[in-house]
Amino acid sequence: MHGYQSRNAAGHPARGFSLIELMIVVAVIGILSAIAYPNYQDYILRSSRVAAQGELTELSGLQEKIYLNSNAFSASVTTAYNGTSAGGLGRTDGLSQDSKYAFTVTPNVSGQTYTLTATPVVASTLASVGAFSISSIGARTCDNTKAWCSSGRW
């Protein structure tokens, strides 16, 4: 005894999916996408920020090498690196490797202190993340109005 089986006009068993089955699959895909896409976007934002923080720490290390060679810090991110305060940090475009952050350096007048800052590029999706900085004494600060930076430090 076999159950009812649908047949096409030629009398052969019907194959394929019904419209209801297809709509259920589309609905499930839609629900999964609605959950996964925001999480993916958050992951991209976090990974870009962490990468830029690493690059900022690397630039701070270069500043320390420059200080050892010339008793002053560099005042330029974009000038070629030559190991002295007359040179720069060697980032010709002033951007992070993924081009989502712009790096700037703010030295004091005597070149004895500095603050390196990473600011999201305006057209970037990171504009809502805010800027973060590292100083010559190692202080790490960020815009504590942003959710990821509630303590004011990174």
N, CA, C and O atoms as a GROMACS GRO file, in nm:
protein
  616
    1MET      N    1   0.083  -0.117   0.000
    1MET     CA    2   0.000   0.000   0.000
    1MET      C    3   0.088   0.123   0.000
    1MET      O    4   0.171   0.145   0.088
    2HIS      N    5   0.067   0.199  -0.096
    2HIS     CA    6   0.142   0.322  -0.109
    2HIS      C    7   0.048   0.437  -0.085
    2HIS      O    8  -0.072   0.431  -0.114
    3GLY      N    9   0.108   0.547  -0.030
    3GLY     CA   10   0.028   0.667  -0.007
    3GLY      C   11   0.004   0.740  -0.138
    3GLY      O   12   0.053   0.700  -0.244
    4TYR      N   13  -0.071   0.844  -0.129
    4TYR     CA   14  -0.104   0.924  -0.246
    4TYR      C   15   0.023   0.988  -0.300
    4TYR      O   16   0.101   1.045  -0.224
    5GLN      N   17   0.042   0.980  -0.428
    5GLN     CA   18   0.158   1.041  -0.493
    5GLN      C   19   0.106   1.126  -0.608
    5GLN      O   20   0.028   1.080  -0.691
    6SER      N   21   0.149   1.250  -0.611
    6SER     CA   22   0.104   1.342  -0.715
    6SER      C   23   0.163   1.301  -0.849
    6SER      O   24   0.276   1.253  -0.856
    7ARG      N   25   0.084   1.322  -0.955
    7ARG     CA   26   0.128   1.286  -1.090
    7ARG      C   27   0.108   1.405  -1.182
    7ARG      O   28   0.018   1.487  -1.163
    8ASN      N   29   0.194   1.411  -1.282
    8ASN     CA   30   0.179   1.519  -1.380
    8ASN      C   31   0.079   1.477  -1.488
    8ASN      O   32   0.018   1.371  -1.478
    9ALA      N   33   0.063   1.561  -1.590
    9ALA     CA   34  -0.037   1.536  -1.694
    9ALA      C   35  -0.009   1.409  -1.773
    9ALA      O   36  -0.103   1.349  -1.825
   10ALA      N   37   0.115   1.367  -1.783
   10ALA     CA   38   0.149   1.246  -1.858
   10ALA      C   39   0.134   1.121  -1.772
   10ALA      O   40   0.154   1.010  -1.821
   11GLY      N   41   0.100   1.138  -1.646
   11GLY     CA   42   0.081   1.024  -1.559
   11GLY      C   43   0.205   0.982  -1.484
   11GLY      O   44   0.201   0.883  -1.411
   12HIS      N   45   0.316   1.055  -1.500
   12HIS     CA   46   0.440   1.024  -1.430
   12HIS      C   47   0.440   1.092  -1.292
   12HIS      O   48   0.373   1.193  -1.274
   13PRO      N   49   0.514   1.036  -1.196
   13PRO     CA   50   0.522   1.101  -1.065
   13PRO      C   51   0.580   1.242  -1.080
   13PRO      O   52   0.675   1.263  -1.156
   14ALA      N   53   0.524   1.337  -1.007
   14ALA     CA   54   0.569   1.477  -1.013
   14ALA      C   55   0.703   1.490  -0.941
   14ALA      O   56   0.729   1.423  -0.841
   15ARG      N   57   0.788   1.578  -0.995
   15ARG     CA   58   0.918   1.604  -0.934
   15ARG      C   59   0.929   1.753  -0.906
   15ARG      O   60   0.859   1.834  -0.966
   16GLY      N   61   1.019   1.788  -0.812
   16GLY     CA   62   1.045   1.929  -0.784
   16GLY      C   63   0.989   1.971  -0.649
   16GLY      O   64   0.951   1.888  -0.566
   17PHE      N   65   0.985   2.101  -0.631
   17PHE     CA   66   0.941   2.159  -0.504
   17PHE      C   67   0.808   2.228  -0.524
   17PHE      O   68   0.779   2.281  -0.631
   18SER      N   69   0.730   2.228  -0.420
   18SER     CA   70   0.605   2.304  -0.426
   18SER      C   71   0.637   2.450  -0.394
   18SER      O   72   0.744   2.480  -0.342
   19LEU      N   73   0.546   2.537  -0.424
   19LEU     CA   74   0.564   2.680  -0.397
   19LEU      C   75   0.578   2.705  -0.248
   19LEU      O   76   0.656   2.791  -0.206
   20ILE      N   77   0.505   2.632  -0.168
   20ILE     CA   78   0.512   2.649  -0.022
   20ILE      C   79   0.651   2.609   0.028
   20ILE      O   80   0.709   2.679   0.110
   21GLU      N   81   0.705   2.498  -0.020
   21GLU     CA   82   0.839   2.456   0.021
   21GLU      C   83   0.943   2.560  -0.018
   21GLU      O   84   1.034   2.590   0.059
   22LEU      N   85   0.929   2.615  -0.138
   22LEU     CA   86   1.021   2.717  -0.185
   22LEU      C   87   1.012   2.843  -0.099
   22LEU      O   88   1.115   2.902  -0.067
   23MET      N   89   0.892   2.884  -0.062
   23MET     CA   90   0.873   3.003   0.021
   23MET      C   91   0.931   2.982   0.161
   23MET      O   92   0.984   3.075   0.221
   24ILE      N   93   0.921   2.860   0.214
   24ILE     CA   94   0.978   2.830   0.346
   24ILE      C   95   1.129   2.844   0.340
   24ILE      O   96   1.190   2.901   0.431
   25VAL      N   97   1.191   2.792   0.235
   25VAL     CA   98   1.336   2.803   0.220
   25VAL      C   99   1.378   2.949   0.209
   25VAL      O  100   1.477   2.990   0.270
   26VAL      N  101   1.305   3.028   0.132
   26VAL     CA  102   1.337   3.170   0.116
   26VAL      C  103   1.324   3.242   0.250
   26VAL      O  104   1.407   3.326   0.284
   27ALA      N  105   1.220   3.209   0.327
   27ALA     CA  106   1.201   3.272   0.458
   27ALA      C  107   1.314   3.236   0.554
   27ALA      O  108   1.363   3.323   0.626
   28VAL      N  109   1.356   3.111   0.554
   28VAL     CA  110   1.466   3.069   0.642
   28VAL      C  111   1.595   3.141   0.603
   28VAL      O  112   1.669   3.186   0.690
   29ILE      N  113   1.623   3.151   0.475
   29ILE     CA  114   1.742   3.223   0.429
   29ILE      C  115   1.735   3.370   0.470
   29ILE      O  116   1.836   3.426   0.513
   30GLY      N  117   1.619   3.430   0.456
   30GLY     CA  118   1.601   3.570   0.497
   30GLY      C  119   1.626   3.591   0.645
   30GLY      O  120   1.692   3.688   0.684
   31ILE      N  121   1.575   3.501   0.728
   31ILE     CA  122   1.594   3.512   0.872
   31ILE      C  123   1.742   3.495   0.908
   31ILE      O  124   1.795   3.572   0.988
   32LEU      N  125   1.807   3.397   0.850
   32LEU     CA  126   1.950   3.375   0.877
   32LEU      C  127   2.033   3.495   0.832
   32LEU      O  128   2.127   3.535   0.900
   33SER      N  129   1.999   3.552   0.718
   33SER     CA  130   2.072   3.670   0.669
   33SER      C  131   2.052   3.788   0.762
   33SER      O  132   2.147   3.863   0.788
   34ALA      N  133   1.931   3.807   0.811
   34ALA     CA  134   1.903   3.919   0.901
   34ALA      C  135   1.983   3.907   1.031
   34ALA      O  136   2.018   4.009   1.091
   35ILE      N  137   2.012   3.786   1.073
   35ILE     CA  138   2.090   3.766   1.195
   35ILE      C  139   2.240   3.772   1.165
   35ILE      O  140   2.314   3.835   1.240
   36ALA      N  141   2.284   3.710   1.059
   36ALA     CA  142   2.427   3.698   1.030
   36ALA      C  143   2.490   3.827   0.980
   36ALA      O  144   2.603   3.858   1.018
   37TYR      N  145   2.422   3.903   0.896
   37TYR     CA  146   2.484   4.020   0.834
   37TYR      C  147   2.527   4.126   0.936
   37TYR      O  148   2.640   4.174   0.927
   38PRO      N  149   2.442   4.165   1.032
   38PRO     CA  150   2.489   4.262   1.133
   38PRO      C  151   2.608   4.210   1.214
   38PRO      O  152   2.699   4.287   1.246
   39ASN      N  153   2.608   4.082   1.246
   39ASN     CA  154   2.722   4.026   1.319
   39ASN      C  155   2.848   4.030   1.235
   39ASN      O  156   2.957   4.055   1.288
   40TYR      N  157   2.836   4.006   1.106
   40TYR     CA  158   2.950   4.013   1.015
   40TYR      C  159   3.001   4.156   1.008
   40TYR      O  160   3.122   4.178   1.010
   41GLN      N  161   2.911   4.254   0.998
   41GLN     CA  162   2.952   4.395   0.993
   41GLN      C  163   3.027   4.433   1.121
   41GLN      O  164   3.129   4.502   1.114
   42ASP      N  165   2.977   4.390   1.237
   42ASP     CA  166   3.045   4.418   1.363
   42ASP      C  167   3.185   4.356   1.364
   42ASP      O  168   3.280   4.417   1.413
   43TYR      N  169   3.196   4.235   1.312
   43TYR     CA  170   3.325   4.168   1.305
   43TYR      C  171   3.423   4.248   1.219
   43TYR      O  172   3.539   4.265   1.256
   44ILE      N  173   3.377   4.296   1.105
   44ILE     CA  174   3.462   4.376   1.015
   44ILE      C  175   3.507   4.503   1.085
   44ILE      O  176   3.624   4.540   1.077
   45LEU      N  177   3.416   4.572   1.154
   45LEU     CA  178   3.452   4.695   1.225
   45LEU      C  179   3.556   4.667   1.333
   45LEU      O  180   3.655   4.739   1.344
   46ARG      N  181   3.533   4.563   1.411
   46ARG     CA  182   3.627   4.527   1.518
   46ARG      C  183   3.764   4.491   1.463
   46ARG      O  184   3.866   4.536   1.515
   47SER      N  185   3.767   4.411   1.358
   47SER     CA  186   3.897   4.367   1.304
   47SER      C  187   3.974   4.485   1.244
   47SER      O  188   4.096   4.490   1.256
   48SER      N  189   3.905   4.577   1.179
   48SER     CA  190   3.973   4.695   1.124
   48SER      C  191   4.028   4.783   1.235
   48SER      O  192   4.140   4.834   1.224
   49ARG      N  193   3.951   4.799   1.341
   49ARG     CA  194   3.995   4.881   1.455
   49ARG      C  195   4.117   4.817   1.522
   49ARG      O  196   4.214   4.886   1.552
   50VAL      N  197   4.112   4.688   1.545
   50VAL     CA  198   4.224   4.618   1.610
   50VAL      C  199   4.349   4.625   1.522
   50VAL      O  200   4.460   4.643   1.573
   51ALA      N  201   4.333   4.611   1.392
   51ALA     CA  202   4.447   4.620   1.300
   51ALA      C  203   4.508   4.760   1.306
   51ALA      O  204   4.630   4.774   1.310
   52ALA      N  205   4.424   4.863   1.307
   52ALA     CA  206   4.474   5.001   1.313
   52ALA      C  207   4.542   5.027   1.448
   52ALA      O  208   4.641   5.100   1.453
   53GLN      N  209   4.490   4.969   1.555
   53GLN     CA  210   4.555   4.985   1.685
   53GLN      C  211   4.694   4.922   1.683
   53GLN      O  212   4.789   4.976   1.740
   54GLY      N  213   4.706   4.808   1.619
   54GLY     CA  214   4.837   4.745   1.606
   54GLY      C  215   4.933   4.830   1.525
   54GLY      O  216   5.051   4.843   1.560
   55GLU      N  217   4.884   4.888   1.417
   55GLU     CA  218   4.968   4.975   1.334
   55GLU      C  219   5.009   5.100   1.412
   55GLU      O  220   5.122   5.147   1.399
   56LEU      N  221   4.917   5.153   1.492
   56LEU     CA  222   4.949   5.271   1.573
   56LEU      C  223   5.058   5.237   1.675
   56LEU      O  224   5.147   5.318   1.699
   57THR      N  225   5.050   5.120   1.734
   57THR     CA  226   5.153   5.076   1.828
   57THR      C  227   5.287   5.059   1.757
   57THR      O  228   5.392   5.091   1.813
   58GLU      N  229   5.283   5.008   1.634
   58GLU     CA  230   5.405   4.993   1.554
   58GLU      C  231   5.468   5.130   1.524
   58GLU      O  232   5.589   5.146   1.532
   59LEU      N  233   5.384   5.227   1.488
   59LEU     CA  234   5.435   5.362   1.461
   59LEU      C  235   5.494   5.424   1.588
   59LEU      O  236   5.592   5.498   1.581
   60SER      N  237   5.434   5.395   1.702
   60SER     CA  238   5.488   5.444   1.829
   60SER      C  239   5.626   5.385   1.854
   60SER      O  240   5.715   5.453   1.906
   61GLY      N  241   5.645   5.258   1.818
   61GLY     CA  242   5.777   5.195   1.831
   61GLY      C  243   5.881   5.262   1.741
   61GLY      O  244   5.996   5.280   1.781
   62LEU      N  245   5.839   5.300   1.621
   62LEU     CA  246   5.930   5.374   1.532
   62LEU      C  247   5.968   5.508   1.594
   62LEU      O  248   6.083   5.550   1.584
   63GLN      N  249   5.872   5.574   1.656
   63GLN     CA  250   5.901   5.702   1.722
   63GLN      C  251   6.008   5.683   1.830
   63GLN      O  252   6.097   5.767   1.847
   64GLU      N  253   5.998   5.574   1.904
   64GLU     CA  254   6.098   5.548   2.009
   64GLU      C  255   6.237   5.527   1.948
   64GLU      O  256   6.336   5.575   2.004
   65LYS      N  257   6.245   5.456   1.836
   65LYS     CA  258   6.375   5.438   1.768
   65LYS      C  259   6.430   5.573   1.722
   65LYS      O  260   6.549   5.601   1.736
   66ILE      N  261   6.342   5.655   1.667
   66ILE     CA  262   6.384   5.789   1.621
   66ILE      C  263   6.438   5.871   1.738
   66ILE      O  264   6.539   5.939   1.726
   67TYR      N  265   6.369   5.864   1.851
   67TYR     CA  266   6.411   5.940   1.968
   67TYR      C  267   6.549   5.896   2.016
   67TYR      O  268   6.631   5.978   2.057
   68LEU      N  269   6.574   5.766   2.012
   68LEU     CA  270   6.706   5.715   2.052
   68LEU      C  271   6.816   5.768   1.962
   68LEU      O  272   6.928   5.791   2.008
   69ASN      N  273   6.786   5.787   1.834
   69ASN     CA  274   6.887   5.834   1.738
   69ASN      C  275   6.907   5.984   1.739
   69ASN      O  276   7.018   6.031   1.712
   70SER      N  277   6.802   6.062   1.770
   70SER     CA  278   6.816   6.207   1.755
   70SER      C  279   6.763   6.289   1.871
   70SER      O  280   6.756   6.411   1.861
   71ASN      N  281   6.726   6.225   1.981
   71ASN     CA  282   6.679   6.294   2.101
   71ASN      C  283   6.557   6.383   2.076
   71ASN      O  284   6.535   6.482   2.146
   72ALA      N  285   6.478   6.346   1.975
   72ALA     CA  286   6.351   6.415   1.945
   72ALA      C  287   6.265   6.318   1.865
   72ALA      O  288   6.316   6.226   1.802
   73PHE      N  289   6.135   6.341   1.868
   73PHE     CA  290   6.043   6.257   1.793
   73PHE      C  291   6.015   6.318   1.656
   73PHE      O  292   6.032   6.438   1.637
   74SER      N  293   5.972   6.236   1.562
   74SER     CA  294   5.937   6.284   1.429
   74SER      C  295   5.804   6.358   1.434
   74SER      O  296   5.716   6.326   1.514
   75ALA      N  297   5.790   6.458   1.349
   75ALA     CA  298   5.668   6.537   1.342
   75ALA      C  299   5.584   6.500   1.221
   75ALA      O  300   5.484   6.566   1.194
   76SER      N  301   5.621   6.393   1.148
   76SER     CA  302   5.551   6.360   1.024
   76SER      C  303   5.525   6.210   1.014
   76SER      O  304   5.613   6.128   1.040
   77VAL      N  305   5.405   6.177   0.975
   77VAL     CA  306   5.371   6.037   0.948
   77VAL      C  307   5.408   6.004   0.803
   77VAL      O  308   5.449   5.891   0.774
   78THR      N  309   5.394   6.101   0.713
   78THR     CA  310   5.406   6.073   0.570
   78THR      C  311   5.547   6.086   0.512
   78THR      O  312   5.573   6.034   0.404
   79THR      N  313   5.638   6.154   0.581
   79THR     CA  314   5.774   6.167   0.530
   79THR      C  315   5.844   6.032   0.541
   79THR      O  316   5.815   5.952   0.630
   80ALA      N  317   5.938   6.007   0.450
   80ALA     CA  318   6.011   5.880   0.449
   80ALA      C  319   6.086   5.860   0.580
   80ALA      O  320   6.140   5.955   0.638
   81TYR      N  321   6.089   5.737   0.625
   81TYR     CA  322   6.160   5.703   0.748
   81TYR      C  323   6.310   5.700   0.722
   81TYR      O  324   6.356   5.633   0.630
   82ASN      N  325   6.387   5.775   0.804
   82ASN     CA  326   6.533   5.768   0.792
   82ASN      C  327   6.599   5.745   0.928
   82ASN      O  328   6.721   5.750   0.940
   83GLY      N  329   6.518   5.720   1.031
   83GLY     CA  330   6.572   5.690   1.162
   83GLY      C  331   6.601   5.811   1.249
   83GLY      O  332   6.645   5.795   1.363
   84THR      N  333   6.577   5.932   1.196
   84THR     CA  334   6.600   6.053   1.276
   84THR      C  335   6.473   6.138   1.278
   84THR      O  336   6.378   6.112   1.204
   85SER      N  337   6.473   6.238   1.365
   85SER     CA  338   6.355   6.324   1.376
   85SER      C  339   6.335   6.411   1.252
   85SER      O  340   6.226   6.465   1.232
   86ALA      N  341   6.438   6.425   1.169
   86ALA     CA  342   6.422   6.499   1.044
   86ALA      C  343   6.338   6.421   0.943
   86ALA      O  344   6.278   6.480   0.854
   87GLY      N  345   6.334   6.291   0.957
   87GLY     CA  346   6.252   6.206   0.871
   87GLY      C  347   6.113   6.188   0.930
   87GLY      O  348   6.073   6.258   1.023
   88GLY      N  349   6.044   6.094   0.875
   88GLY     CA  350   5.909   6.068   0.924
   88GLY      C  351   5.891   5.922   0.959
   88GLY      O  352   5.987   5.849   0.982
   89LEU      N  353   5.765   5.880   0.962
   89LEU     CA  354   5.733   5.743   0.998
   89LEU      C  355   5.710   5.654   0.876
   89LEU      O  356   5.680   5.536   0.891
   90GLY      N  357   5.724   5.710   0.756
   90GLY     CA  358   5.724   5.630   0.635
   90GLY      C  359   5.589   5.587   0.580
   90GLY      O  360   5.585   5.501   0.492
   91ARG      N  361   5.481   5.642   0.626
   91ARG     CA  362   5.349   5.611   0.571
   91ARG      C  363   5.315   5.718   0.468
   91ARG      O  364   5.254   5.820   0.501
   92THR      N  365   5.354   5.695   0.343
   92THR     CA  366   5.344   5.799   0.241
   92THR      C  367   5.202   5.851   0.223
   92THR      O  368   5.183   5.970   0.196
   93ASP      N  369   5.103   5.766   0.237
   93ASP     CA  370   4.965   5.814   0.222
   93ASP      C  371   4.901   5.849   0.355
   93ASP      O  372   4.792   5.905   0.358
   94GLY      N  373   4.968   5.818   0.466
   94GLY     CA  374   4.916   5.850   0.598
   94GLY      C  375   4.799   5.763   0.642
   94GLY      O  376   4.729   5.796   0.737
   95LEU      N  377   4.778   5.652   0.571
   95LEU     CA  378   4.663   5.566   0.600
   95LEU      C  379   4.705   5.431   0.654
   95LEU      O  380   4.819   5.387   0.637
   96SER      N  381   4.610   5.366   0.720
   96SER     CA  382   4.633   5.229   0.764
   96SER      C  383   4.642   5.138   0.642
   96SER      O  384   4.610   5.180   0.531
   97GLN      N  385   4.685   5.015   0.662
   97GLN     CA  386   4.702   4.924   0.549
   97GLN      C  387   4.573   4.896   0.475
   97GLN      O  388   4.574   4.873   0.354
   98ASP      N  389   4.460   4.897   0.547
   98ASP     CA  390   4.332   4.875   0.479
   98ASP      C  391   4.266   5.007   0.436
   98ASP      O  392   4.152   5.007   0.389
   99SER      N  393   4.336   5.118   0.453
   99SER     CA  394   4.291   5.252   0.413
   99SER      C  395   4.164   5.296   0.484
   99SER      O  396   4.090   5.379   0.431
  100LYS      N  397   4.136   5.242   0.600
  100LYS     CA  398   4.015   5.281   0.673
  100LYS      C  399   4.043   5.382   0.783
  100LYS      O  400   3.950   5.442   0.837
  101TYR      N  401   4.170   5.402   0.817
  101TYR     CA  402   4.209   5.499   0.919
  101TYR      C  403   4.318   5.590   0.866
  101TYR      O  404   4.406   5.546   0.792
  102ALA      N  405   4.312   5.717   0.904
  102ALA     CA  406   4.417   5.814   0.871
  102ALA      C  407   4.500   5.837   0.997
  102ALA      O  408   4.444   5.862   1.104
  103PHE      N  409   4.632   5.828   0.984
  103PHE     CA  410   4.721   5.847   1.098
  103PHE      C  411   4.777   5.989   1.096
  103PHE      O  412   4.814   6.041   0.991
  104THR      N  413   4.781   6.050   1.214
  104THR     CA  414   4.844   6.182   1.230
  104THR      C  415   4.931   6.179   1.354
  104THR      O  416   4.908   6.102   1.447
  105VAL      N  417   5.031   6.265   1.355
  105VAL     CA  418   5.118   6.279   1.472
  105VAL      C  419   5.115   6.426   1.513
  105VAL      O  420   5.124   6.516   1.430
  106THR      N  421   5.102   6.447   1.643
  106THR     CA  422   5.102   6.582   1.698
  106THR      C  423   5.217   6.592   1.798
  106THR      O  424   5.204   6.548   1.912
  107PRO      N  425   5.330   6.649   1.755
  107PRO     CA  426   5.443   6.664   1.848
  107PRO      C  427   5.430   6.795   1.925
  107PRO      O  428   5.358   6.886   1.882
  108ASN      N  429   5.499   6.804   2.040
  108ASN     CA  430   5.505   6.936   2.103
  108ASN      C  431   5.613   7.016   2.031
  108ASN      O  432   5.684   6.962   1.945
  109VAL      N  433   5.627   7.141   2.065
  109VAL     CA  434   5.718   7.231   1.993
  109VAL      C  435   5.862   7.183   1.998
  109VAL      O  436   5.934   7.193   1.899
  110SER      N  437   5.906   7.131   2.112
  110SER     CA  438   6.047   7.089   2.124
  110SER      C  439   6.071   6.948   2.071
  110SER      O  440   6.185   6.903   2.065
  111GLY      N  441   5.966   6.878   2.031
  111GLY     CA  442   5.981   6.742   1.979
  111GLY      C  443   6.006   6.639   2.087
  111GLY      O  444   6.051   6.528   2.057
  112GLN      N  445   5.978   6.673   2.212
  112GLN     CA  446   6.006   6.582   2.323
  112GLN      C  447   5.887   6.493   2.360
  112GLN      O  448   5.903   6.397   2.435
  113THR      N  449   5.769   6.523   2.308
  113THR     CA  450   5.652   6.437   2.328
  113THR      C  451   5.572   6.434   2.198
  113THR      O  452   5.592   6.518   2.110
  114TYR      N  453   5.483   6.338   2.188
  114TYR     CA  454   5.397   6.329   2.069
  114TYR      C  455   5.268   6.257   2.105
  114TYR      O  456   5.258   6.191   2.209
  115THR      N  457   5.171   6.270   2.019
  115THR     CA  458   5.049   6.190   2.025
  115THR      C  459   5.021   6.142   1.883
  115THR      O  460   5.006   6.223   1.792
  116LEU      N  461   5.013   6.012   1.866
  116LEU     CA  462   4.975   5.952   1.738
  116LEU      C  463   4.826   5.921   1.744
  116LEU      O  464   4.778   5.864   1.842
  117THR      N  465   4.753   5.959   1.640
  117THR     CA  466   4.608   5.940   1.639
  117THR      C  467   4.565   5.868   1.512
  117THR      O  468   4.617   5.894   1.404
  118ALA      N  469   4.471   5.776   1.527
  118ALA     CA  470   4.408   5.708   1.414
  118ALA      C  471   4.264   5.755   1.409
  118ALA      O  472   4.188   5.737   1.505
  119THR      N  473   4.226   5.815   1.297
  119THR     CA  474   4.092   5.868   1.278
  119THR      C  475   4.027   5.795   1.161
  119THR      O  476   4.088   5.783   1.055
  120PRO      N  477   3.904   5.746   1.179
  120PRO     CA  478   3.838   5.678   1.066
  120PRO      C  479   3.825   5.771   0.946
  120PRO      O  480   3.795   5.889   0.960
  121VAL      N  481   3.848   5.716   0.827
  121VAL     CA  482   3.832   5.792   0.704
  121VAL      C  483   3.684   5.824   0.691
  121VAL      O  484   3.600   5.738   0.716
  122VAL      N  485   3.651   5.945   0.651
  122VAL     CA  486   3.513   5.993   0.650
  122VAL      C  487   3.420   5.903   0.569
  122VAL      O  488   3.309   5.873   0.614
  123ALA      N  489   3.462   5.859   0.453
  123ALA     CA  490   3.376   5.777   0.368
  123ALA      C  491   3.365   5.633   0.420
  123ALA      O  492   3.285   5.554   0.368
  124SER      N  493   3.442   5.600   0.519
  124SER     CA  494   3.445   5.464   0.571
  124SER      C  495   3.324   5.434   0.657
  124SER      O  496   3.263   5.524   0.714
  125THR      N  497   3.290   5.307   0.667
  125THR     CA  498   3.183   5.265   0.756
  125THR      C  499   3.226   5.276   0.902
  125THR      O  500   3.143   5.260   0.992
  126LEU      N  501   3.353   5.304   0.926
  126LEU     CA  502   3.405   5.316   1.062
  126LEU      C  503   3.387   5.456   1.120
  126LEU      O  504   3.429   5.480   1.233
  127ALA      N  505   3.327   5.548   1.046
  127ALA     CA  506   3.314   5.685   1.094
  127ALA      C  507   3.242   5.693   1.229
  127ALA      O  508   3.268   5.785   1.306
  128SER      N  509   3.156   5.599   1.257
  128SER     CA  510   3.084   5.600   1.385
  128SER      C  511   3.167   5.541   1.499
  128SER      O  512   3.125   5.547   1.615
  129VAL      N  513   3.284   5.484   1.469
  129VAL     CA  514   3.366   5.420   1.571
  129VAL      C  515   3.445   5.521   1.652
  129VAL      O  516   3.465   5.501   1.772
  130GLY      N  517   3.489   5.630   1.591
  130GLY     CA  518   3.565   5.732   1.661
  130GLY      C  519   3.714   5.709   1.652
  130GLY      O  520   3.761   5.602   1.612
  131ALA      N  521   3.789   5.813   1.690
  131ALA     CA  522   3.935   5.810   1.684
  131ALA      C  523   3.993   5.753   1.812
  131ALA      O  524   3.927   5.747   1.915
  132PHE      N  525   4.120   5.710   1.804
  132PHE     CA  526   4.194   5.665   1.922
  132PHE      C  527   4.339   5.706   1.905
  132PHE      O  528   4.387   5.726   1.794
  133SER      N  529   4.408   5.720   2.020
  133SER     CA  530   4.543   5.775   2.019
  133SER      C  531   4.635   5.699   2.113
  133SER      O  532   4.592   5.628   2.203
  134ILE      N  533   4.765   5.718   2.088
  134ILE     CA  534   4.869   5.670   2.180
  134ILE      C  535   4.971   5.783   2.192
  134ILE      O  536   5.006   5.847   2.093
  135SER      N  537   5.018   5.807   2.313
  135SER     CA  538   5.111   5.918   2.336
  135SER      C  539   5.252   5.866   2.361
  135SER      O  540   5.275   5.746   2.372
  136SER      N  541   5.346   5.960   2.371
  136SER     CA  542   5.486   5.924   2.392
  136SER      C  543   5.509   5.858   2.528
  136SER      O  544   5.610   5.790   2.546
  137ILE      N  545   5.418   5.875   2.621
  137ILE     CA  546   5.433   5.808   2.751
  137ILE      C  547   5.354   5.677   2.755
  137ILE      O  548   5.345   5.612   2.860
  138GLY      N  549   5.296   5.638   2.641
  138GLY     CA  550   5.225   5.511   2.632
  138GLY      C  551   5.077   5.518   2.667
  138GLY      O  552   5.009   5.415   2.668
  139ALA      N  553   5.025   5.637   2.695
  139ALA     CA  554   4.883   5.651   2.728
  139ALA      C  555   4.799   5.624   2.603
  139ALA      O  556   4.822   5.684   2.498
  140ARG      N  557   4.703   5.535   2.616
  140ARG     CA  558   4.614   5.499   2.505
  140ARG      C  559   4.476   5.553   2.536
  140ARG      O  560   4.414   5.514   2.636
  141THR      N  561   4.427   5.641   2.451
  141THR     CA  562   4.297   5.702   2.474
  141THR      C  563   4.208   5.684   2.352
  141THR      O  564   4.256   5.661   2.240
  142CYS      N  565   4.079   5.695   2.375
  142CYS     CA  566   3.982   5.686   2.266
  142CYS      C  567   3.859   5.767   2.304
  142CYS      O  568   3.845   5.813   2.418
  143ASP      N  569   3.770   5.782   2.209
  143ASP     CA  570   3.646   5.857   2.230
  143ASP      C  571   3.552   5.770   2.314
  143ASP      O  572   3.490   5.678   2.261
  144ASN      N  573   3.542   5.800   2.443
  144ASN     CA  574   3.464   5.713   2.531
  144ASN      C  575   3.313   5.731   2.516
  144ASN      O  576   3.237   5.673   2.594
  145THR      N  577   3.269   5.809   2.419
  145THR     CA  578   3.126   5.813   2.390
  145THR      C  579   3.087   5.698   2.298
  145THR      O  580   2.969   5.676   2.273
  146LYS      N  581   3.185   5.625   2.248
  146LYS     CA  582   3.160   5.511   2.161
  146LYS      C  583   3.146   5.384   2.244
  146LYS      O  584   3.213   5.370   2.346
  147ALA      N  585   3.060   5.295   2.203
  147ALA     CA  586   3.029   5.174   2.280
  147ALA      C  587   3.152   5.088   2.308
  147ALA      O  588   3.163   5.032   2.417
  148TRP      N  589   3.243   5.077   2.213
  148TRP     CA  590   3.359   4.990   2.230
  148TRP      C  591   3.461   5.049   2.325
  148TRP      O  592   3.550   4.977   2.371
  149CYS      N  593   3.451   5.176   2.357
  149CYS     CA  594   3.552   5.246   2.437
  149CYS      C  595   3.489   5.306   2.561
  149CYS      O  596   3.502   5.427   2.584
  150SER      N  597   3.424   5.227   2.640
  150SER     CA  598   3.353   5.281   2.757
  150SER      C  599   3.446   5.333   2.866
  150SER      O  600   3.407   5.421   2.943
  151SER      N  601   3.568   5.281   2.874
  151SER     CA  602   3.660   5.326   2.980
  151SER      C  603   3.745   5.445   2.937
  151SER      O  604   3.814   5.503   3.021
  152GLY      N  605   3.740   5.482   2.810
  152GLY     CA  606   3.826   5.592   2.762
  152GLY      C  607   3.964   5.546   2.723
  152GLY      O  608   4.047   5.627   2.681
  153ARG      N  609   3.991   5.414   2.736
  153ARG     CA  610   4.121   5.358   2.697
  153ARG      C  611   4.098   5.236   2.609
  153ARG      O  612   3.993   5.173   2.615
  154TRP      N  613   4.197   5.204   2.526
  154TRP     CA  614   4.186   5.084   2.442
  154TRP      C  615   4.291   4.984   2.475
  154TRP      O  616   4.296   4.877   2.414
   0.00000   0.00000   0.00000
